[in-house]
Amino acid sequence: MDDKRLFHEILRITHTQYEFKNPLQDPREALKQEYIKLKGEIMLGNDNPEIVKELKT
């Protein structure tokens, strides 16, 4: 487990993430958004080999 994810989990468990003015972003959210973007490009017919390779990794 990397440090950012561990820190996020500790804050979530202790409910201290609400004490910050700017909410902390879940590190998995960026990966999820990138996956959705790549999946959408494939569904629209963009079968660029680089996009397919990135989606599989």
mmCIF file of the N, C-alpha and C atoms, coordinates in Angstrom:
data_MODEL
# 
_entry.id   MODEL 
# 
loop_
_atom_site.group_PDB 
_atom_site.id 
_atom_site.type_symbol 
_atom_site.label_atom_id 
_atom_site.label_alt_id 
_atom_site.label_comp_id 
_atom_site.label_asym_id 
_atom_site.label_entity_id 
_atom_site.label_seq_id 
_atom_site.pdbx_PDB_ins_code 
_atom_site.Cartn_x 
_atom_site.Cartn_y 
_atom_site.Cartn_z 
_atom_site.occupancy 
_atom_site.B_iso_or_equiv 
_atom_site.pdbx_formal_charge 
_atom_site.auth_seq_id 
_atom_site.auth_comp_id 
_atom_site.auth_asym_id 
_atom_site.auth_atom_id 
_atom_site.pdbx_PDB_model_num 
ATOM 1   N N  . MET A 1 1  ? 0.857   -1.176 0.000   1.00 0.00 ? 1  MET A N  1 
ATOM 2   C CA . MET A 1 1  ? 0.000   0.000  0.000   1.00 0.00 ? 1  MET A CA 1 
ATOM 3   C C  . MET A 1 1  ? 0.904   1.242  0.000   1.00 0.00 ? 1  MET A C  1 
ATOM 4   N N  . ASP A 1 2  ? 0.697   2.146  -0.933  1.00 0.00 ? 2  ASP A N  1 
ATOM 5   C CA . ASP A 1 2  ? 1.551   3.320  -0.981  1.00 0.00 ? 2  ASP A CA 1 
ATOM 6   C C  . ASP A 1 2  ? 1.148   4.337  0.090   1.00 0.00 ? 2  ASP A C  1 
ATOM 7   N N  . ASP A 1 3  ? 2.040   5.298  0.321   1.00 0.00 ? 3  ASP A N  1 
ATOM 8   C CA . ASP A 1 3  ? 1.858   6.251  1.421   1.00 0.00 ? 3  ASP A CA 1 
ATOM 9   C C  . ASP A 1 3  ? 0.602   7.096  1.279   1.00 0.00 ? 3  ASP A C  1 
ATOM 10  N N  . LYS A 1 4  ? 0.318   7.586  0.073   1.00 0.00 ? 4  LYS A N  1 
ATOM 11  C CA . LYS A 1 4  ? -0.859  8.442  -0.116  1.00 0.00 ? 4  LYS A CA 1 
ATOM 12  C C  . LYS A 1 4  ? -2.146  7.684  0.180   1.00 0.00 ? 4  LYS A C  1 
ATOM 13  N N  . ARG A 1 5  ? -2.201  6.456  -0.291  1.00 0.00 ? 5  ARG A N  1 
ATOM 14  C CA . ARG A 1 5  ? -3.410  5.656  -0.065  1.00 0.00 ? 5  ARG A CA 1 
ATOM 15  C C  . ARG A 1 5  ? -3.566  5.328  1.418   1.00 0.00 ? 5  ARG A C  1 
ATOM 16  N N  . LEU A 1 6  ? -2.454  4.992  2.086   1.00 0.00 ? 6  LEU A N  1 
ATOM 17  C CA . LEU A 1 6  ? -2.494  4.705  3.514   1.00 0.00 ? 6  LEU A CA 1 
ATOM 18  C C  . LEU A 1 6  ? -2.944  5.937  4.293   1.00 0.00 ? 6  LEU A C  1 
ATOM 19  N N  . PHE A 1 7  ? -2.397  7.106  3.950   1.00 0.00 ? 7  PHE A N  1 
ATOM 20  C CA . PHE A 1 7  ? -2.778  8.354  4.608   1.00 0.00 ? 7  PHE A CA 1 
ATOM 21  C C  . PHE A 1 7  ? -4.265  8.632  4.405   1.00 0.00 ? 7  PHE A C  1 
ATOM 22  N N  . HIS A 1 8  ? -4.748  8.431  3.185   1.00 0.00 ? 8  HIS A N  1 
ATOM 23  C CA . HIS A 1 8  ? -6.164  8.648  2.883   1.00 0.00 ? 8  HIS A CA 1 
ATOM 24  C C  . HIS A 1 8  ? -7.048  7.709  3.706   1.00 0.00 ? 8  HIS A C  1 
ATOM 25  N N  . GLU A 1 9  ? -6.633  6.451  3.821   1.00 0.00 ? 9  GLU A N  1 
ATOM 26  C CA . GLU A 1 9  ? -7.412  5.483  4.595   1.00 0.00 ? 9  GLU A CA 1 
ATOM 27  C C  . GLU A 1 9  ? -7.434  5.844  6.078   1.00 0.00 ? 9  GLU A C  1 
ATOM 28  N N  . ILE A 1 10 ? -6.303  6.300  6.617   1.00 0.00 ? 10 ILE A N  1 
ATOM 29  C CA . ILE A 1 10 ? -6.257  6.705  8.027   1.00 0.00 ? 10 ILE A CA 1 
ATOM 30  C C  . ILE A 1 10 ? -7.188  7.882  8.262   1.00 0.00 ? 10 ILE A C  1 
ATOM 31  N N  . LEU A 1 11 ? -7.161  8.866  7.375   1.00 0.00 ? 11 LEU A N  1 
ATOM 32  C CA . LEU A 1 11 ? -8.049  10.022 7.518   1.00 0.00 ? 11 LEU A CA 1 
ATOM 33  C C  . LEU A 1 11 ? -9.510  9.611  7.405   1.00 0.00 ? 11 LEU A C  1 
ATOM 34  N N  . ARG A 1 12 ? -9.808  8.678  6.513   1.00 0.00 ? 12 ARG A N  1 
ATOM 35  C CA . ARG A 1 12 ? -11.186 8.228  6.338   1.00 0.00 ? 12 ARG A CA 1 
ATOM 36  C C  . ARG A 1 12 ? -11.681 7.500  7.582   1.00 0.00 ? 12 ARG A C  1 
ATOM 37  N N  . ILE A 1 13 ? -10.850 6.646  8.142   1.00 0.00 ? 13 ILE A N  1 
ATOM 38  C CA . ILE A 1 13 ? -11.243 5.877  9.323   1.00 0.00 ? 13 ILE A CA 1 
ATOM 39  C C  . ILE A 1 13 ? -11.447 6.784  10.527  1.00 0.00 ? 13 ILE A C  1 
ATOM 40  N N  . THR A 1 14 ? -10.577 7.780  10.684  1.00 0.00 ? 14 THR A N  1 
ATOM 41  C CA . THR A 1 14 ? -10.666 8.670  11.847  1.00 0.00 ? 14 THR A CA 1 
ATOM 42  C C  . THR A 1 14 ? -11.603 9.846  11.614  1.00 0.00 ? 14 THR A C  1 
ATOM 43  N N  . HIS A 1 15 ? -12.167 9.942  10.418  1.00 0.00 ? 15 HIS A N  1 
ATOM 44  C CA . HIS A 1 15 ? -13.095 11.018 10.054  1.00 0.00 ? 15 HIS A CA 1 
ATOM 45  C C  . HIS A 1 15 ? -12.464 12.408 10.184  1.00 0.00 ? 15 HIS A C  1 
ATOM 46  N N  . THR A 1 16 ? -11.159 12.500 10.014  1.00 0.00 ? 16 THR A N  1 
ATOM 47  C CA . THR A 1 16 ? -10.498 13.805 10.075  1.00 0.00 ? 16 THR A CA 1 
ATOM 48  C C  . THR A 1 16 ? -10.369 14.453 8.704   1.00 0.00 ? 16 THR A C  1 
ATOM 49  N N  . GLN A 1 17 ? -10.772 13.769 7.641   1.00 0.00 ? 17 GLN A N  1 
ATOM 50  C CA . GLN A 1 17 ? -10.692 14.385 6.320   1.00 0.00 ? 17 GLN A CA 1 
ATOM 51  C C  . GLN A 1 17 ? -11.638 15.565 6.206   1.00 0.00 ? 17 GLN A C  1 
ATOM 52  N N  . TYR A 1 18 ? -12.634 15.633 7.087   1.00 0.00 ? 18 TYR A N  1 
ATOM 53  C CA . TYR A 1 18 ? -13.588 16.739 7.054   1.00 0.00 ? 18 TYR A CA 1 
ATOM 54  C C  . TYR A 1 18 ? -13.036 17.993 7.716   1.00 0.00 ? 18 TYR A C  1 
ATOM 55  N N  . GLU A 1 19 ? -11.894 17.892 8.368   1.00 0.00 ? 19 GLU A N  1 
ATOM 56  C CA . GLU A 1 19 ? -11.283 19.033 9.033   1.00 0.00 ? 19 GLU A CA 1 
ATOM 57  C C  . GLU A 1 19 ? -10.518 19.928 8.058   1.00 0.00 ? 19 GLU A C  1 
ATOM 58  N N  . PHE A 1 20 ? -10.208 19.433 6.887   1.00 0.00 ? 20 PHE A N  1 
ATOM 59  C CA . PHE A 1 20 ? -9.453  20.197 5.902   1.00 0.00 ? 20 PHE A CA 1 
ATOM 60  C C  . PHE A 1 20 ? -10.396 21.071 5.081   1.00 0.00 ? 20 PHE A C  1 
ATOM 61  N N  . LYS A 1 21 ? -9.911  22.271 4.708   1.00 0.00 ? 21 LYS A N  1 
ATOM 62  C CA . LYS A 1 21 ? -10.730 23.158 3.874   1.00 0.00 ? 21 LYS A CA 1 
ATOM 63  C C  . LYS A 1 21 ? -10.937 22.551 2.493   1.00 0.00 ? 21 LYS A C  1 
ATOM 64  N N  . ASN A 1 22 ? -9.871  22.089 1.887   1.00 0.00 ? 22 ASN A N  1 
ATOM 65  C CA . ASN A 1 22 ? -9.952  21.467 0.569   1.00 0.00 ? 22 ASN A CA 1 
ATOM 66  C C  . ASN A 1 22 ? -10.038 19.959 0.767   1.00 0.00 ? 22 ASN A C  1 
ATOM 67  N N  . PRO A 1 23 ? -11.073 19.327 0.250   1.00 0.00 ? 23 PRO A N  1 
ATOM 68  C CA . PRO A 1 23 ? -11.199 17.881 0.443   1.00 0.00 ? 23 PRO A CA 1 
ATOM 69  C C  . PRO A 1 23 ? -10.068 17.137 -0.256  1.00 0.00 ? 23 PRO A C  1 
ATOM 70  N N  . LEU A 1 24 ? -9.603  16.069 0.357   1.00 0.00 ? 24 LEU A N  1 
ATOM 71  C CA . LEU A 1 24 ? -8.552  15.259 -0.231  1.00 0.00 ? 24 LEU A CA 1 
ATOM 72  C C  . LEU A 1 24 ? -9.144  14.377 -1.319  1.00 0.00 ? 24 LEU A C  1 
ATOM 73  N N  . GLN A 1 25 ? -8.427  14.272 -2.424  1.00 0.00 ? 25 GLN A N  1 
ATOM 74  C CA . GLN A 1 25 ? -8.883  13.448 -3.535  1.00 0.00 ? 25 GLN A CA 1 
ATOM 75  C C  . GLN A 1 25 ? -8.434  12.008 -3.316  1.00 0.00 ? 25 GLN A C  1 
ATOM 76  N N  . ASP A 1 26 ? -9.304  11.100 -3.614  1.00 0.00 ? 26 ASP A N  1 
ATOM 77  C CA . ASP A 1 26 ? -8.969  9.684  -3.538  1.00 0.00 ? 26 ASP A CA 1 
ATOM 78  C C  . ASP A 1 26 ? -8.001  9.384  -4.681  1.00 0.00 ? 26 ASP A C  1 
ATOM 79  N N  . PRO A 1 27 ? -6.842  8.786  -4.399  1.00 0.00 ? 27 PRO A N  1 
ATOM 80  C CA . PRO A 1 27 ? -5.875  8.533  -5.478  1.00 0.00 ? 27 PRO A CA 1 
ATOM 81  C C  . PRO A 1 27 ? -6.408  7.579  -6.545  1.00 0.00 ? 27 PRO A C  1 
ATOM 82  N N  . ARG A 1 28 ? -7.389  6.775  -6.204  1.00 0.00 ? 28 ARG A N  1 
ATOM 83  C CA . ARG A 1 28 ? -7.958  5.853  -7.184  1.00 0.00 ? 28 ARG A CA 1 
ATOM 84  C C  . ARG A 1 28 ? -8.903  6.566  -8.147  1.00 0.00 ? 28 ARG A C  1 
ATOM 85  N N  . GLU A 1 29 ? -9.389  7.740  -7.769  1.00 0.00 ? 29 GLU A N  1 
ATOM 86  C CA . GLU A 1 29 ? -10.347 8.473  -8.604  1.00 0.00 ? 29 GLU A CA 1 
ATOM 87  C C  . GLU A 1 29 ? -9.711  8.903  -9.931  1.00 0.00 ? 29 GLU A C  1 
ATOM 88  N N  . ALA A 1 30 ? -8.444  9.332  -9.893  1.00 0.00 ? 30 ALA A N  1 
ATOM 89  C CA . ALA A 1 30 ? -7.764  9.740  -11.128 1.00 0.00 ? 30 ALA A CA 1 
ATOM 90  C C  . ALA A 1 30 ? -7.627  8.554  -12.079 1.00 0.00 ? 30 ALA A C  1 
ATOM 91  N N  . LEU A 1 31 ? -7.302  7.385  -11.536 1.00 0.00 ? 31 LEU A N  1 
ATOM 92  C CA . LEU A 1 31 ? -7.184  6.196  -12.374 1.00 0.00 ? 31 LEU A CA 1 
ATOM 93  C C  . LEU A 1 31 ? -8.528  5.804  -12.974 1.00 0.00 ? 31 LEU A C  1 
ATOM 94  N N  . LYS A 1 32 ? -9.578  5.944  -12.196 1.00 0.00 ? 32 LYS A N  1 
ATOM 95  C CA . LYS A 1 32 ? -10.918 5.608  -12.674 1.00 0.00 ? 32 LYS A CA 1 
ATOM 96  C C  . LYS A 1 32 ? -11.326 6.543  -13.810 1.00 0.00 ? 32 LYS A C  1 
ATOM 97  N N  . GLN A 1 33 ? -11.046 7.840  -13.662 1.00 0.00 ? 33 GLN A N  1 
ATOM 98  C CA . GLN A 1 33 ? -11.387 8.805  -14.703 1.00 0.00 ? 33 GLN A CA 1 
ATOM 99  C C  . GLN A 1 33 ? -10.608 8.535  -15.988 1.00 0.00 ? 33 GLN A C  1 
ATOM 100 N N  . GLU A 1 34 ? -9.330  8.182  -15.864 1.00 0.00 ? 34 GLU A N  1 
ATOM 101 C CA . GLU A 1 34 ? -8.517  7.869  -17.039 1.00 0.00 ? 34 GLU A CA 1 
ATOM 102 C C  . GLU A 1 34 ? -9.064  6.626  -17.745 1.00 0.00 ? 34 GLU A C  1 
ATOM 103 N N  . TYR A 1 35 ? -9.466  5.620  -16.977 1.00 0.00 ? 35 TYR A N  1 
ATOM 104 C CA . TYR A 1 35 ? -10.046 4.401  -17.552 1.00 0.00 ? 35 TYR A CA 1 
ATOM 105 C C  . TYR A 1 35 ? -11.329 4.719  -18.315 1.00 0.00 ? 35 TYR A C  1 
ATOM 106 N N  . ILE A 1 36 ? -12.187 5.535  -17.724 1.00 0.00 ? 36 ILE A N  1 
ATOM 107 C CA . ILE A 1 36 ? -13.451 5.896  -18.372 1.00 0.00 ? 36 ILE A CA 1 
ATOM 108 C C  . ILE A 1 36 ? -13.189 6.643  -19.679 1.00 0.00 ? 36 ILE A C  1 
ATOM 109 N N  . LYS A 1 37 ? -12.185 7.532  -19.668 1.00 0.00 ? 37 LYS A N  1 
ATOM 110 C CA . LYS A 1 37 ? -11.846 8.289  -20.876 1.00 0.00 ? 37 LYS A CA 1 
ATOM 111 C C  . LYS A 1 37 ? -11.354 7.355  -21.982 1.00 0.00 ? 37 LYS A C  1 
ATOM 112 N N  . LEU A 1 38 ? -10.425 6.454  -21.639 1.00 0.00 ? 38 LEU A N  1 
ATOM 113 C CA . LEU A 1 38 ? -9.891  5.534  -22.640 1.00 0.00 ? 38 LEU A CA 1 
ATOM 114 C C  . LEU A 1 38 ? -10.969 4.589  -23.160 1.00 0.00 ? 38 LEU A C  1 
ATOM 115 N N  . LYS A 1 39 ? -11.820 4.107  -22.281 1.00 0.00 ? 39 LYS A N  1 
ATOM 116 C CA . LYS A 1 39 ? -12.913 3.216  -22.680 1.00 0.00 ? 39 LYS A CA 1 
ATOM 117 C C  . LYS A 1 39 ? -13.852 3.933  -23.650 1.00 0.00 ? 39 LYS A C  1 
ATOM 118 N N  . GLY A 1 40 ? -14.134 5.213  -23.379 1.00 0.00 ? 40 GLY A N  1 
ATOM 119 C CA . GLY A 1 40 ? -14.991 5.997  -24.262 1.00 0.00 ? 40 GLY A CA 1 
ATOM 120 C C  . GLY A 1 40 ? -14.381 6.185  -25.636 1.00 0.00 ? 40 GLY A C  1 
ATOM 121 N N  . GLU A 1 41 ? -13.064 6.407  -25.687 1.00 0.00 ? 41 GLU A N  1 
ATOM 122 C CA . GLU A 1 41 ? -12.402 6.568  -26.980 1.00 0.00 ? 41 GLU A CA 1 
ATOM 123 C C  . GLU A 1 41 ? -12.485 5.284  -27.798 1.00 0.00 ? 41 GLU A C  1 
ATOM 124 N N  . ILE A 1 42 ? -12.301 4.151  -27.142 1.00 0.00 ? 42 ILE A N  1 
ATOM 125 C CA . ILE A 1 42 ? -12.401 2.866  -27.844 1.00 0.00 ? 42 ILE A CA 1 
ATOM 126 C C  . ILE A 1 42 ? -13.823 2.653  -28.346 1.00 0.00 ? 42 ILE A C  1 
ATOM 127 N N  . MET A 1 43 ? -14.814 2.979  -27.521 1.00 0.00 ? 43 MET A N  1 
ATOM 128 C CA . MET A 1 43 ? -16.216 2.791  -27.911 1.00 0.00 ? 43 MET A CA 1 
ATOM 129 C C  . MET A 1 43 ? -16.598 3.688  -29.088 1.00 0.00 ? 43 MET A C  1 
ATOM 130 N N  . LEU A 1 44 ? -15.937 4.844  -29.217 1.00 0.00 ? 44 LEU A N  1 
ATOM 131 C CA . LEU A 1 44 ? -16.224 5.750  -30.325 1.00 0.00 ? 44 LEU A CA 1 
ATOM 132 C C  . LEU A 1 44 ? -15.519 5.332  -31.615 1.00 0.00 ? 44 LEU A C  1 
ATOM 133 N N  . GLY A 1 45 ? -14.703 4.282  -31.539 1.00 0.00 ? 45 GLY A N  1 
ATOM 134 C CA . GLY A 1 45 ? -14.069 3.777  -32.747 1.00 0.00 ? 45 GLY A CA 1 
ATOM 135 C C  . GLY A 1 45 ? -12.614 4.143  -32.899 1.00 0.00 ? 45 GLY A C  1 
ATOM 136 N N  . ASN A 1 46 ? -12.033 4.802  -31.935 1.00 0.00 ? 46 ASN A N  1 
ATOM 137 C CA . ASN A 1 46 ? -10.620 5.145  -32.006 1.00 0.00 ? 46 ASN A CA 1 
ATOM 138 C C  . ASN A 1 46 ? -9.823  3.931  -31.547 1.00 0.00 ? 46 ASN A C  1 
ATOM 139 N N  . ASP A 1 47 ? -9.352  3.138  -32.504 1.00 0.00 ? 47 ASP A N  1 
ATOM 140 C CA . ASP A 1 47 ? -8.633  1.915  -32.159 1.00 0.00 ? 47 ASP A CA 1 
ATOM 141 C C  . ASP A 1 47 ? -7.118  2.094  -32.325 1.00 0.00 ? 47 ASP A C  1 
ATOM 142 N N  . ASN A 1 48 ? -6.623  3.239  -31.923 1.00 0.00 ? 48 ASN A N  1 
ATOM 143 C CA . ASN A 1 48 ? -5.201  3.518  -31.940 1.00 0.00 ? 48 ASN A CA 1 
ATOM 144 C C  . ASN A 1 48 ? -4.494  2.477  -31.069 1.00 0.00 ? 48 ASN A C  1 
ATOM 145 N N  . PRO A 1 49 ? -3.447  1.821  -31.577 1.00 0.00 ? 49 PRO A N  1 
ATOM 146 C CA . PRO A 1 49 ? -2.763  0.784  -30.796 1.00 0.00 ? 49 PRO A CA 1 
ATOM 147 C C  . PRO A 1 49 ? -2.217  1.289  -29.456 1.00 0.00 ? 49 PRO A C  1 
ATOM 148 N N  . GLU A 1 50 ? -1.797  2.539  -29.400 1.00 0.00 ? 50 GLU A N  1 
ATOM 149 C CA . GLU A 1 50 ? -1.286  3.085  -28.138 1.00 0.00 ? 50 GLU A CA 1 
ATOM 150 C C  . GLU A 1 50 ? -2.395  3.173  -27.090 1.00 0.00 ? 50 GLU A C  1 
ATOM 151 N N  . ILE A 1 51 ? -3.585  3.551  -27.508 1.00 0.00 ? 51 ILE A N  1 
ATOM 152 C CA . ILE A 1 51 ? -4.717  3.647  -26.579 1.00 0.00 ? 51 ILE A CA 1 
ATOM 153 C C  . ILE A 1 51 ? -5.107  2.259  -26.096 1.00 0.00 ? 51 ILE A C  1 
ATOM 154 N N  . VAL A 1 52 ? -5.141  1.297  -27.010 1.00 0.00 ? 52 VAL A N  1 
ATOM 155 C CA . VAL A 1 52 ? -5.489  -0.077 -26.633 1.00 0.00 ? 52 VAL A CA 1 
ATOM 156 C C  . VAL A 1 52 ? -4.459  -0.619 -25.646 1.00 0.00 ? 52 VAL A C  1 
ATOM 157 N N  . LYS A 1 53 ? -3.178  -0.356 -25.918 1.00 0.00 ? 53 LYS A N  1 
ATOM 158 C CA . LYS A 1 53 ? -2.111  -0.828 -25.026 1.00 0.00 ? 53 LYS A CA 1 
ATOM 159 C C  . LYS A 1 53 ? -2.244  -0.190 -23.647 1.00 0.00 ? 53 LYS A C  1 
ATOM 160 N N  . GLU A 1 54 ? -2.501  1.111  -23.597 1.00 0.00 ? 54 GLU A N  1 
ATOM 161 C CA . GLU A 1 54 ? -2.637  1.806  -22.318 1.00 0.00 ? 54 GLU A CA 1 
ATOM 162 C C  . GLU A 1 54 ? -3.857  1.309  -21.547 1.00 0.00 ? 54 GLU A C  1 
ATOM 163 N N  . LEU A 1 55 ? -4.918  0.991  -22.243 1.00 0.00 ? 55 LEU A N  1 
ATOM 164 C CA . LEU A 1 55 ? -6.127  0.489  -21.589 1.00 0.00 ? 55 LEU A CA 1 
ATOM 165 C C  . LEU A 1 55 ? -5.896  -0.893 -20.987 1.00 0.00 ? 55 LEU A C  1 
ATOM 166 N N  . LYS A 1 56 ? -5.091  -1.700 -21.638 1.00 0.00 ? 56 LYS A N  1 
ATOM 167 C CA . LYS A 1 56 ? -4.823  -3.049 -21.133 1.00 0.00 ? 56 LYS A CA 1 
ATOM 168 C C  . LYS A 1 56 ? -3.874  -3.053 -19.943 1.00 0.00 ? 56 LYS A C  1 
ATOM 169 N N  . THR A 1 57 ? -3.076  -2.004 -19.769 1.00 0.00 ? 57 THR A N  1 
ATOM 170 C CA . THR A 1 57 ? -2.117  -1.983 -18.645 1.00 0.00 ? 57 THR A CA 1 
ATOM 171 C C  . THR A 1 57 ? -2.698  -1.394 -17.408 1.00 0.00 ? 57 THR A C  1 
# 
